[in-house]
Amino acid sequence: MTDAPDLTNLVDLAAARFGGSVVAVNDEFFALAERMLLAEAPIVRPGVFTERGQWTDGWETRRRRDLPAADWAIVRLGAPGIVHAVTVDTTHFTGNAPESVELHGATLAGYPSAEEVAEDSVTWVPLVARTPVAADAVNVLPVSAEGRLRISHLRLTIHPDGGVARLRVHGVVVPDPRLLDRVTSDLAAAYLGGVVVAASDMHYGDRHNLNASGDARAMGEGWETRRRRGPGHDWAVVRLATEGTVVRAEVDTRHFRGNAPRAVALWAANAPTTGDDDLATDALSAITDWRPLLPRTRVQPNTRHLFDLEVPVEATHVRVDAIPDGGLARLRLVGAPTEAGRESLAMRWFDSLTPAAAREELLACCGSEDWADAVAALRPFGTLATLLPAAEQEWWNLPETAWLEAFTAHPRIGERPAPAPTPPTSSRATVVSLDAPRREQAALDQASEDVRAAFAEGNAEYEDRFGFIFLVRAAGRGAQEMLELLRERMTNDPRTELRVAAGQQAEITALRLRHLITGA
């Protein structure tokens, strides 16, 4: 295929080694669907039978007699991301491959059960329309531009039945930016979106092993070059998950006993952009200024080396030099996003969410469903500076009934939000909707009993007069100041007060959006 997508620097998001797992399947009579996610190529064992029939390396369903119908399997990706292409490998399935397949994606918050992911209420977005596939072949199916959204689960549907040897989900990781807040992380890690975009040589070991999850179990799970016979040295370049400040480097030569480098050096650079379009090797030509991160340093065979940087270094890309050649098991670059990096990552994440996932995040910022739908439909924004005024404009475009709906999502000032009727499956948006008032009303924690009693009395009087709760931007205000505002606003007429409350909601929404995107 001349128009086949470039898979060179795309992660297999569904790989079992990466954390992918089949979490629900309607039928796997002849062979378990989990085998589709194995890293090794499929094999055949002629003449080997089980109590279910011929042994097959992959997923195989029974023959359907209730046509038209189809079989399906749902895969939880190792890390949420944007899928660019899917490989449906039917190798060795000669007379029992599906006629066609289709693929859908969904973003499911938290850790849903098998029953929950298979519910009809799940919103699935199309990735690949129903497409014929060849038997005993590697079928690479590109994902349409409309389907390139951040998903956490993928559903493979095979028509009408049959077998699939391997499923590869080629994409780029887009992490939830909140995972990187208040902690240091391995900014090079594949599961956070780091990509080893280029290497001088990988004769014995793939460069993408350098930032893989977990420890290498053998030399074959690291990056290794051929023996260099001329001048110079070998190298590999990592594009970090986002622009970050690196404070520690880990260079791991474990399992490389007679073939580790003599020394390594690390170099940092800040590229103009770090989006998916910069995954190609030729994008490195835009980098002209490599700055020292770790000077040439001797390393030992079969050793995990930790280097703390006395002067932290900001970077979007890091180059490791293996001097003169040899193998490295892993490269870890520990640090935290810069302010610009955090915003860039968060906007990329927010803009790529499925409509349902974006709506959930927005409802945690403002409880109007119409507002959430309107803002989600305006994406992509690209920057926070574009998002904030657009979100405010949509708020003021709403009818008063939508304002009142948003007000009901707030606890009264001085009260805590009611616990959810059932524990959420750690949906970040659900947790945020509980945490935000607690964070914003922190000043009330230090208030005296007299002030608390005055708020309880004032809240009741306010609601009797206006018919909705007293709403005020609590962040940055003291308890006494808010109490005085409550008393002052009691003198407003109902129509004026509704607009004042709507203005306070607009301020609260802007603060929550800013917190969502910047973490601050």
N, C-alpha and C positions, 0 to 999 in steps of 0.2 A: 504493500500500500504506500503510494507516494505521499499521501496526506496523513500518514500515521503520526501520532503525537510523539514527541521526544520524551522518553522515559528515563533518560540518563540520571537526572538528579531528583527524581520523584521517589518518595518513600512508599513502600507497600504498607499502607495503613492497616490492612487486615491481617498481616503476618502474625502467626502465633508467637513467634519470638519477640515481636514488637508489642504483644499484649492483646492482639485480636482474638476474638472467640465467637463461636457460633452459640447464640443464646436462645434461639427458638427455631424450630424446624417442624414442618407438618408431616414429613415422612423420611425415614432413612433406613428402609427395610434391608437393603443389601449392603450398604456401606455408610459409615458415619460421616456426617457433613463436616465435622471438625477436621478431617483429613485434608479438606480443600485448602486449609491455611498453612500447611507444612511448608517449610522452606525448600526442601529437596525436591528435585524433579520427580514426577510420577513414574512408577515402575510397573511392570506386569509380571505375574507369576503363572505361567501356563500350567494348567492341570492342577492348580491348588484350589480346593473348595472348602467352604465352611458349611455349617448346617443351614445357612441361608442361600448358598449357591456359590458361584465363582467368586474367588477373592478379587476385590477391586481396590485400587489405590485412589480413593476420592469419595465423593458423595454419590450414592445411587439410590433412587427410589423404585418402588415396585411399579409394575405396568398398570396404567390407569385404564379403567373400563367405563368411567363415568364422564366421557367427553361431552362437551368441551370443559376442560378443567386444567389446573396447573399445580405444580409443587413449588414450595418456597422455603428459603432459609434466611434467617436474620442474623447478621454479623455485627457485634459490637466492635468498633474499630479500636486499635491499640491507643490511638490518640485522635481527638476530633480534628478534622481537616477538610480541605477543598479537594475533591476528586477530579482529576484531569482525564483519566482513562481507566478502564477496567479490562483485565485479561480473564477471559473464560476459557480455560484450557481443558479440552476434551481428549487429550492424548490417551490412547489405548481404549477409548470408548468408541468402538467402530460401528456396532449395530445397535447401540443403546444410548447414543447421545441425544440431547434435546433437539427439537426442530428449531426452536428459537428461545431467546431469553429477553428479559427486561430487568432494569435495575432502578431502584428508588432509594432515596436517602431521607433521614430524619434526624432531628436534634432532640434527644431525650435527656432531660436534666437528671442529675444524680445517678442512682444505681438501680434502675427499674428491674423488676423480675421478668422472667420469661413470659409470664402471663400478661404483664403490663405492656411489653414491647409488641405483643401480637394483638393488642386490643384494636378494635375498629376506630377508636377515637384518636389514634396516633395519626398525625399529619405527615404524609409521605410526599416528597417532591420528586418528580421524574429526573433521573440522571441519564439513562439510555432507554429510548423507546424500544418497543418489541422489535427484535432484530434476529434474522436467521443466523445460525452458527453452524460451522462445519464440524463433522465428526472427526475424531482423531487429529485434532488441529489446535493450534494456539490462536485463539480469536481475540484480537485487541480491539476494543470498542471505545472510541473517544466519547467523552462526556460533552454535551452541548454547553454553550456559554451560559444559557439560562440555568443549567443544573449545577454550575460551579458555585455552590454555597457550602458553608461550613456545616458538616454533618457529624454525628457521633455514631450512627447506626446505618447499615446498608442492608437492603432486602433484595436478594436475588430470586427471581421467579423464572422457572424453567417450564416451557410449554412443549408437550403436555406433561412429560415425565422424563426419566433417564438419569444420566450420570455426568458429573463434572469432576475432573481430576484435581484441578487447582483453580483457585480464585485469587487474583492479584488486584489490589485496589491502589492504583498509582496516584499519589497526590502529595500535597504539602500540608504539614501540620500547622494549625492555627490555634494556639493555646488560649485559654481564658486568661486574660492579662492579670486577673486578681490572684492567680496562682503564684505570681512572681513578687507580690507585695509583701513587705516586711520580712523578707527572708533573702538569703543569697541562694542562687540557683546555678546549675551548670548551663550557661548560656549557649554552649555548643551542642547540647544534647539534642538528639533527633526527636525525642518525644516532646520537646518544647519548640521545635521548629528550626533547630540548627541544621545546616546542610554542608557537607564537605563538597564544595562545588568543583574542585579541580585538584589534580595531583600530577606530579611529573612522571610517575610510573606506578603501576600496581600489578606487576607481573604475577606475584604469588598471593596477594591479598587485596581485596577491594577497599578503596578509600572510604566508603560509607561505613565500614566497620569501626572507624576511628571514633565516631560519636554515637555508636549503638548503645542501647540500654544494657545494663548489667555488665558484669566482668566477662572478658573473653575466656572461653573454656579451653582454647587451644590456639596454636599459632594461626590456624586457618581462619580464626574469627577476628584477626587483626589486619592491619594494613602492612604489606611487605613488598618491597621493590626488588628488582633483580640486582645482581652484583654489578656495581659501577666500575667500569674499566678505564674511564677517562676522567678529566677534571670536573670540578663542580660537586654538587650534592643534590639529593632528592628533596622534595617539598610537597606539602598539601595545604590547601586553603579552605578554611571553614567560614561560612557565612553564619554569624550568630543569629539567635532567635529574634533579636532586635538590638538596636544600639544599646550598649551597656558598659558598665565600669567593671573591668576585670580585676579581682583582688588576689586570686590564687590560680595557679596552673598546675594541673596534674598530668604528668607524662608517664605512662604505664608501659613498661617493656616486658611484662610478665609473659612467660612461655618462649620469649626470644632469648635463647641462651648463647648460641654461637653466631647470631645474626642480628643483634641489636645495633643501633647506631653507636658510633663512638661518642657523639655529642649531639645536642639539639640547640636550636635557637628559635625564639618566637618573635614575630613581628605583628604589629597592629596597624589597621588602616580604617579610615572612615570613608565609605563609599557614598556617592550622592544619594542613592536610593537603595533600598534592600527588599523590594517587592519580588513577586514570583518571576517577573520578567528578567530578573538579574540572576537566575539560577544557571543560565548557560555559561559555559567556560569563557566564551569570548567577552562576557560582561566584565571580566577581571581587567580588561584593558583600560577601563575607566579609573582604575586604582593606580595612582602614580606616586603616592607618598606612603611608604611603609616605614613605621617608626618602631624602635626597639621596645619590646615588651619583656623579653627575657634574653640576656646576652648569651652568646655561645657557652653552653654549660655541659660538662662531661656527665654522661649517664652510664648506669650499670646494667648489665643483662638481667633479665628476669626480676625486675624491681619496679615497685610503684614509687615514683618520685613526686613529692609535693613541694612546690615552690611558691611561697608567699611573697607577693609583690609589695615592696616597701612604698612604692609610689604607684597607686592604682592607675590603670590606663583605660581610656575610653576607646571603643572600637565598634565597628559593625562587622569587620572581617579580621581573622587572625591567620597568619601563615606559620606553619611549623616546618623548620628545616631539619631533615634527618641527615646528619653529617657523618660519613659521606653517603651512606645508603643504609638499608636494613629494614627492620620492622618495629612497629609500635602497636601495642594492643589497644590502647585507648588514649584519647586526649580530652581532658576535662578543663573547662575554663569557667571558674566560679566567680560570680559577681551579681550585679543587680542592674536592671534597666536604668538608663538616664531618664530625665524628665521627658526629653524629646522621644526617646525610645519607647517609654511607657505609653505615651499618647499615640505614637505611630502604630504600635502593636494593637492597642485597644480600638482604634478606629478601623484598622483592617479587620479585626475580629467582629466588631459591631456591624460594619457594612456587609460582611459576608454571612451573617446569621440568616437562617431560614426565616421567613416571615413570622411563623409561630414563635420561634425562639426570640426574635427581636421584640415582638409584642410583649412577651413575658418580662423581658428586661426593662422595657419602657414602663410597664404597669407598676414595677417596683419603684419607679421614679415619680409617677403620677397615676392616680387611680382611674382616670377616664379612658374607657376602652376606645372611644372615637378618636381621642388624641393619640393613643398608642398606635392605632391602625394608620392614622394619617402620617405620623412621623416615620413609621416603618416603611411606608410606601415611597417616601422621598429619598431613601438611600440609593446610591452611596453619597456620603457627605465628604469623606476624605480627611477633614480636619474638624477639631472641636469648634474652631472659630466659625465654621459653616453650620455645624449642627445646632449650636445654641440659639442663634436668632431664628432659624427655621422652626425649631421646637416651640419657641415663644410665640411666633406668629400663628402657628396652628392652635395654640392654646386660646388666644384671643379670638380666633375664628369660631370657637365652639359656642353652642347655645348654653344658656344658663343651666339647663338640666344636666349637661355634661360637667359643668363646674361642681354642681352639688354632688354628683356621683364621685368626683375626685375627692371632695371633702370627706366623704364617708370612709375613705381608706386610711384616715389618720386617727390615731388615738387622741383622746383629750390631752391637753397640756398637763403634765404632771402624772399621767397614767401610763402604764406600759401596754403595748399591743397585746391583745388576747392571743393565747397560744393557738396554733393550728389545730383543727379538730382531729387530725391524724398526723403523725410525724412525717414531715416532707422527706423525700428520698434525696436529701441534701441539695435540692435545687438552689443554685446560687441566688437566683432572683427572689425565691421565697425567703431565704435567709436574710437577704438585703432588706426586704420589706419589713422584717422584724427588727433588724439591727439599726436601720437608719433613724427611726425616732429615738431610740436609746442613745445613739451617738449625738444626735442633734439636740436632745434635751438633757445633756449631761449636767448643765447648770442646776437643774432641779434636784439632782442627787445631793447637793450641798445646801438646799433650801431649808429654812427652819420650819417647824411644825405650824407656826402661825401663817407663814406664806403658803404652805401646802393647803391649809384649811381655807385660806382666802381664795385660792385657785379653785378648789372644789365648789365653793359657794358661787364664785364668779362664773365658772363654766355653766353651772345650772341656770343662773339668771340669763346668761347670754343666749343659751339654747332656747329658753322660754321666749325670749324677745325676737330672735331672728330665725329660729327653726333649723339651724345647723350649728356645728361645733365651732368654737373659737379657734381660728387658724392664724398662726403667726410663725414667721421664720425664726425658729428657736436658736439655730446655730449662731454663735457669736454674741448672744444676748444673755444677760443675767436674769435670774428669777424675778427680782424686784422690778426690773425694767419691763419684762413681759406682763407682770401683774398690772403695772401702771398703764400699759397699752390696752389691756383688757378693759379697764375702767374707763379709759378715754374713749374707746370705740363703742362703748355702750350708749353714747350720746348720738351716734349716727342714726340716720333713718335707714330702714331695711334695704332700700335699693343701693344707697351709697355704701353700706356695709358689705353687701354682696360683692361689689366691685373691689373694695379694699381687700376682702378675703381672697378674691381671685388673684389679686396682685401678689399677695403673700404666697399663694400656691405657686404662682409663676416663679417667684424667688426660690422657693423650696425645690421645685423641679429643676431649675438651673443648677442649684448646688448639687443635687443628686446626680444629674448628668455629668457635671464636672468631676465629681468623685468617681463615677463609673469609668470615665475615660482617663483620668490622671491618677487615680488612687489617692489623691490628696484631700 
